[in-house]
Amino acid sequence: MLAYLLTVHLAALILINLLGLNAMLAGALSLLFIASLCYYCHCFGWLLRPVQPGQLWVNQQGYWYWTEFNGRQRGPMQLKSSVILGPVIAIYSKPLNAGISRSFIITRDTVTADDWRRLRVRLRDPESWD
């Protein structure tokens, strides 16, 4: 996604400069496209946005949801795969709607021992997979 955004914005900047507009207009349009790129990078968390804690949970139907620190909820998502590596669990999910796939890294020290055990059991259960 980042490569796509960079390519599109770079192509727009090149086209603006190739149009042969006067320097003031070309500069203003170039700044507008750079601001647009910074805005999208900020929205996707690639720029000036530290990773904030949130809550990952599963509803009764087996769909996964992510609630961000500001209360914004993402989901429903289906579990695509997971990797359990001792003190770290990586979860890969795909939204049911046409959204961006998400991955979650959960470390052992961020959850209680009981939640860690339940998460590992759930991820090993074949019925929880898509």
MIDOSE-1310 file (N, C-alpha, C; in nm, 2 decimals, decimal comma, always signed):
residues 130
mlay	+0,08/-0,12/+0,00/+0,00/+0,00/+0,00/+0,09/+0,13/+0,00; +0,19/+0,12/+0,08/+0,28/+0,24/+0,09/+0,35/+0,26/-0,05; +0,39/+0,15/-0,11/+0,46/+0,16/-0,24/+0,36/+0,22/-0,34; +0,24/+0,18/-0,34/+0,13/+0,24/-0,43/+0,12/+0,39/-0,41
lltv	+0,10/+0,43/-0,28/+0,09/+0,57/-0,25/+0,21/+0,65/-0,30; +0,33/+0,60/-0,27/+0,45/+0,67/-0,31/+0,45/+0,68/-0,47; +0,42/+0,58/-0,54/+0,42/+0,58/-0,68/+0,32/+0,68/-0,74; +0,20/+0,68/-0,69/+0,10/+0,77/-0,74/+0,14/+0,91/-0,72
hlaa	+0,18/+0,94/-0,60/+0,22/+1,08/-0,56/+0,34/+1,13/-0,64; +0,44/+1,04/-0,66/+0,56/+1,07/-0,73/+0,52/+1,10/-0,88; +0,43/+1,01/-0,94/+0,39/+1,03/-1,07/+0,32/+1,17/-1,09; +0,23/+1,20/-0,99/+0,16/+1,33/-1,00/+0,26/+1,45/-0,99
lili	+0,36/+1,44/-0,91/+0,46/+1,54/-0,90/+0,54/+1,56/-1,03; +0,57/+1,45/-1,09/+0,64/+1,45/-1,22/+0,56/+1,51/-1,33; +0,43/+1,47/-1,33/+0,34/+1,53/-1,43/+0,32/+1,68/-1,42; +0,31/+1,72/-1,29/+0,29/+1,87/-1,27/+0,41/+1,94/-1,32
nllg	+0,53/+1,89/-1,30/+0,65/+1,96/-1,35/+0,67/+1,95/-1,50; +0,61/+1,84/-1,56/+0,62/+1,83/-1,71/+0,52/+1,91/-1,78; +0,42/+1,96/-1,71/+0,31/+2,04/-1,77/+0,37/+2,18/-1,81; +0,47/+2,22/-1,75/+0,53/+2,35/-1,79/+0,45/+2,47/-1,73
lnam	+0,38/+2,45/-1,62/+0,31/+2,56/-1,55/+0,41/+2,66/-1,49; +0,36/+2,78/-1,46/+0,45/+2,87/-1,40/+0,49/+2,82/-1,27; +0,60/+2,87/-1,22/+0,66/+2,82/-1,10/+0,57/+2,83/-0,97; +0,50/+2,94/-0,96/+0,41/+2,95/-0,84/+0,30/+2,84/-0,84
laga	+0,23/+2,82/-0,95/+0,13/+2,72/-0,96/+0,18/+2,58/-0,94; +0,29/+2,55/-1,01/+0,36/+2,42/-1,00/+0,40/+2,39/-0,85; +0,46/+2,49/-0,79/+0,50/+2,48/-0,65/+0,38/+2,46/-0,55; +0,27/+2,53/-0,58/+0,15/+2,51/-0,49/+0,09/+2,38/-0,51
lsll	+0,08/+2,33/-0,63/+0,03/+2,19/-0,66/+0,12/+2,09/-0,60; +0,25/+2,11/-0,62/+0,35/+2,01/-0,56/+0,33/+2,00/-0,41; +0,32/+2,11/-0,34/+0,30/+2,11/-0,20/+0,17/+2,05/-0,16; +0,07/+2,07/-0,24/-0,06/+2,00/-0,21/-0,05/+1,85/-0,22
fias	+0,02/+1,80/-0,32/+0,04/+1,65/-0,33/+0,13/+1,60/-0,22; +0,23/+1,67/-0,18/+0,32/+1,63/-0,07/+0,24/+1,63/+0,06; +0,15/+1,72/+0,08/+0,07/+1,73/+0,20/-0,03/+1,61/+0,20; -0,08/+1,58/+0,08/-0,17/+1,46/+0,06/-0,10/+1,33/+0,10
lcyy	+0,02/+1,32/+0,05/+0,10/+1,20/+0,09/+0,12/+1,19/+0,24; +0,16/+1,30/+0,30/+0,18/+1,30/+0,44/+0,05/+1,26/+0,52; -0,06/+1,31/+0,47/-0,19/+1,29/+0,54/-0,22/+1,14/+0,53; -0,20/+1,08/+0,41/-0,23/+0,93/+0,40/-0,14/+0,85/+0,48
chcf	-0,01/+0,89/+0,48/+0,09/+0,81/+0,56/+0,06/+0,82/+0,71; +0,01/+0,94/+0,75/-0,04/+0,95/+0,89/-0,16/+0,87/+0,92; -0,26/+0,86/+0,83/-0,38/+0,79/+0,85/-0,35/+0,64/+0,86; -0,25/+0,59/+0,79/-0,22/+0,45/+0,79/-0,12/+0,41/+0,90
gwll	-0,07/+0,51/+0,97/+0,02/+0,49/+1,08/+0,17/+0,48/+1,04; +0,20/+0,53/+0,92/+0,34/+0,52/+0,88/+0,42/+0,65/+0,91; +0,35/+0,75/+0,96/+0,42/+0,88/+0,98/+0,36/+0,94/+1,11; +0,45/+0,98/+1,20/+0,42/+1,05/+1,32/+0,30/+1,00/+1,40
rpvq	+0,29/+0,86/+1,41/+0,18/+0,80/+1,48/+0,24/+0,68/+1,55; +0,27/+0,69/+1,68/+0,32/+0,57/+1,74/+0,21/+0,46/+1,76; +0,25/+0,34/+1,77/+0,16/+0,23/+1,78/+0,10/+0,24/+1,92; -0,03/+0,25/+1,93/-0,11/+0,26/+2,05/-0,17/+0,13/+2,09
pgql	-0,18/+0,10/+2,22/-0,24/-0,03/+2,26/-0,39/-0,03/+2,23; -0,44/-0,14/+2,21/-0,59/-0,16/+2,18/-0,63/-0,29/+2,24; -0,75/-0,33/+2,19/-0,80/-0,46/+2,24/-0,85/-0,54/+2,13; -0,80/-0,67/+2,12/-0,84/-0,76/+2,02/-0,93/-0,86/+2,09
wvnq	-1,05/-0,88/+2,02/-1,15/-0,97/+2,08/-1,23/-1,05/+1,98; -1,29/-1,15/+2,02/-1,37/-1,24/+1,93/-1,51/-1,24/+1,98; -1,61/-1,23/+1,88/-1,75/-1,23/+1,93/-1,80/-1,37/+1,92; -1,93/-1,39/+1,95/-1,99/-1,52/+1,96/-1,99/-1,60/+1,83
qgyw	-1,99/-1,53/+1,71/-1,99/-1,59/+1,58/-1,85/-1,63/+1,54; -1,75/-1,59/+1,61/-1,61/-1,62/+1,58/-1,54/-1,52/+1,49; -1,60/-1,40/+1,48/-1,54/-1,29/+1,41/-1,45/-1,21/+1,50; -1,34/-1,17/+1,45/-1,24/-1,09/+1,53/-1,26/-0,94/+1,51
ywte	-1,24/-0,87/+1,62/-1,26/-0,72/+1,62/-1,14/-0,66/+1,69; -1,10/-0,54/+1,64/-0,99/-0,46/+1,70/-1,05/-0,33/+1,75; -1,04/-0,30/+1,88/-1,08/-0,17/+1,93/-0,96/-0,09/+1,96; -0,94/+0,02/+1,89/-0,83/+0,11/+1,91/-0,84/+0,19/+2,04
fngr	-0,73/+0,25/+2,08/-0,72/+0,33/+2,20/-0,82/+0,44/+2,21; -0,86/+0,49/+2,09/-0,96/+0,60/+2,09/-1,10/+0,56/+2,08; -1,13/+0,43/+2,09/-1,26/+0,37/+2,08/-1,31/+0,33/+1,94; -1,23/+0,36/+1,84/-1,27/+0,32/+1,70/-1,25/+0,17/+1,69
qrgp	-1,36/+0,11/+1,63/-1,36/-0,04/+1,62/-1,34/-0,08/+1,48; -1,26/-0,18/+1,45/-1,24/-0,24/+1,32/-1,29/-0,38/+1,32; -1,36/-0,42/+1,22/-1,40/-0,56/+1,21/-1,54/-0,56/+1,15; -1,60/-0,67/+1,13/-1,55/-0,80/+1,16/-1,44/-0,85/+1,07
mqlk	-1,35/-0,93/+1,12/-1,24/-0,99/+1,05/-1,24/-1,14/+1,07; -1,18/-1,21/+0,97/-1,17/-1,36/+0,98/-1,02/-1,39/+1,00; -0,99/-1,48/+1,08/-0,86/-1,53/+1,11/-0,80/-1,60/+0,98; -0,69/-1,55/+0,93/-0,63/-1,62/+0,81/-0,52/-1,71/+0,85
ssvi	-0,43/-1,66/+0,94/-0,32/-1,75/+0,99/-0,27/-1,69/+1,12; -0,19/-1,77/+1,19/-0,12/-1,72/+1,31/+0,01/-1,79/+1,32; +0,10/-1,73/+1,39/+0,23/-1,79/+1,42/+0,26/-1,77/+1,57; +0,28/-1,88/+1,64/+0,31/-1,88/+1,78/+0,46/-1,91/+1,80
lgpv	+0,53/-1,81/+1,85/+0,68/-1,83/+1,87/+0,71/-1,80/+2,02; +0,69/-1,89/+2,11/+0,73/-1,87/+2,25/+0,66/-1,75/+2,31; +0,73/-1,64/+2,33/+0,68/-1,52/+2,39/+0,60/-1,42/+2,30; +0,59/-1,46/+2,17/+0,52/-1,37/+2,07/+0,42/-1,45/+1,99
iaiy	+0,31/-1,39/+1,97/+0,21/-1,45/+1,88/+0,18/-1,34/+1,77; +0,18/-1,39/+1,64/+0,14/-1,30/+1,53/+0,01/-1,35/+1,47; -0,08/-1,27/+1,46/-0,21/-1,30/+1,41/-0,24/-1,22/+1,28; -0,28/-1,29/+1,17/-0,31/-1,23/+1,05/-0,46/-1,25/+1,02
skpl	-0,52/-1,14/+0,99/-0,67/-1,14/+0,97/-0,71/-1,07/+0,84; -0,82/-1,11/+0,79/-0,88/-1,04/+0,67/-1,02/-0,99/+0,70; -1,04/-0,86/+0,67/-1,18/-0,81/+0,70/-1,28/-0,87/+0,61; -1,40/-0,88/+0,66/-1,51/-0,93/+0,57/-1,55/-0,83/+0,46
nagi	-1,54/-0,70/+0,49/-1,56/-0,61/+0,39/-1,43/-0,58/+0,31; -1,43/-0,50/+0,21/-1,32/-0,48/+0,13/-1,21/-0,38/+0,19; -1,17/-0,42/+0,31/-1,07/-0,34/+0,38/-0,93/-0,40/+0,37; -0,84/-0,34/+0,44/-0,70/-0,38/+0,43/-0,68/-0,49/+0,54
srsf	-0,61/-0,60/+0,50/-0,58/-0,70/+0,59/-0,49/-0,65/+0,70; -0,51/-0,70/+0,82/-0,44/-0,65/+0,94/-0,36/-0,77/+1,00; -0,25/-0,73/+1,06/-0,17/-0,82/+1,14/-0,15/-0,77/+1,28; -0,14/-0,85/+1,38/-0,13/-0,81/+1,51/-0,02/-0,89/+1,58
iitr	+0,07/-0,83/+1,65/+0,17/-0,89/+1,72/+0,14/-0,87/+1,87; +0,13/-0,99/+1,94/+0,10/-0,99/+2,08/+0,21/-1,05/+2,16; +0,27/-0,98/+2,25/+0,37/-1,03/+2,33/+0,32/-1,09/+2,47; +0,39/-1,18/+2,52/+0,34/-1,25/+2,64/+0,32/-1,15/+2,76
dtvt	+0,40/-1,05/+2,77/+0,39/-0,96/+2,89/+0,28/-0,85/+2,87; +0,20/-0,85/+2,76/+0,10/-0,75/+2,74/-0,04/-0,81/+2,79; -0,05/-0,94/+2,81/-0,17/-1,00/+2,85/-0,15/-1,08/+2,98; -0,26/-1,11/+3,05/-0,25/-1,20/+3,17/-0,22/-1,34/+3,12
addw	-0,17/-1,42/+3,22/-0,13/-1,56/+3,19/-0,25/-1,64/+3,14; -0,36/-1,61/+3,20/-0,48/-1,69/+3,17/-0,53/-1,65/+3,02; -0,52/-1,52/+2,99/-0,56/-1,48/+2,85/-0,46/-1,54/+2,75; -0,34/-1,54/+2,79/-0,23/-1,59/+2,70/-0,26/-1,74/+2,67
rrlr	-0,30/-1,82/+2,77/-0,33/-1,96/+2,75/-0,45/-1,98/+2,67; -0,56/-1,90/+2,69/-0,68/-1,91/+2,61/-0,66/-1,87/+2,47; -0,57/-1,77/+2,44/-0,54/-1,73/+2,31/-0,47/-1,84/+2,23; -0,37/-1,90/+2,30/-0,30/-2,01/+2,23/-0,39/-2,13/+2,20
vrlr	-0,48/-2,16/+2,29/-0,57/-2,27/+2,27/-0,66/-2,24/+2,15; -0,71/-2,12/+2,15/-0,80/-2,08/+2,04/-0,74/-2,08/+1,91; -0,61/-2,04/+1,90/-0,54/-2,03/+1,77/-0,51/-2,17/+1,72; -0,50/-2,27/+1,81/-0,47/-2,41/+1,77/-0,59/-2,48/+1,73
dpes	-0,71/-2,42/+1,76/-0,84/-2,49/+1,73/-0,87/-2,47/+1,58; -0,88/-2,58/+1,50/-0,90/-2,56/+1,36/-1,04/-2,50/+1,32; -1,13/-2,50/+1,41/-1,26/-2,44/+1,38/-1,26/-2,29/+1,39; -1,15/-2,23/+1,44/-1,15/-2,08/+1,45/-1,09/-2,03/+1,32
wd	-1,05/-2,11/+1,23/-0,99/-2,06/+1,10/-1,09/-2,04/+1,00; -1,06/-1,96/+0,90/-1,14/-1,93/+0,79/-1,13/-2,04/+0,69
